[in-house]
């Protein structure tokens, strides 16, 4: 008996394969369009992330974390600022050449003036931060790489801001990237993160469409619960002052990597 014939004209088109992280050219990420659309002014949603992160960092004694990592740092400086009281060294892990170039420009000279209101709010919520933005950023070093290639357990604290859900259309890969994020810290290590909720693949400026996977709190919980404990999620409503990316707000996370802490690697200052 012969198999089915070809799909008739007007029939259902074959499914399009989900684009994955490696399908996008992150070296050509539109840094300046992204900054113009999102970070040249302090939006209410970013103020909510800063408050959330400050509450997390205030639980840690100043300088108590030898080394932390911001996974997929991109050109966003405020997660790096937020870590500067608790963490003696902050690695900005970034796979894209454009993102690394911008970060180095901000660390080697005076940071863009548009970041000052962000840092003022960070200090308002965490007075243990250094008095000046340049003093906070002096703890940061730029590291080329991505989540999958970083050594396991090298840090006491890891942060991730709008990354795992914003680089792939695959739910399976989203979950794997979240596991890779957890692996950056040793057992008992600390995790803090922010996710865009419900965001489909998106466009920055007039450039190409970048892959994304629309997550909600349940998807984030499912990705992290097997690997963490003391998992806390906070929902932030949609911010109408942002460009329309199709999202419906944010999910913020605090957690600890599951397992007992063991001897930790030494870290140079």
ABEGO torsion letter per residue (X at the ends): XBBBBBBBBGBBBBBBBBBBAAABBAAABBAAAAAAAAAABBBAAAAAAAAAAAAAAAABBBGABABBBBBGAEABAAAAAAAAAABABBBBBBABAAAAAAAAAAAABBBBAAAAAAAAAAAAABAABBABAAAAAAABBBBBEBAAABBBGABABBBBBGAAAAABABAAAAAAAAAAAAAABBBGBBBBBBBBBGBBBBBBEABBBBBBBBBBAAAAAAAAAAABBGBBBBBBBBBAABBBAGBAEBBBBBBBBBEBBBBBBBBBX
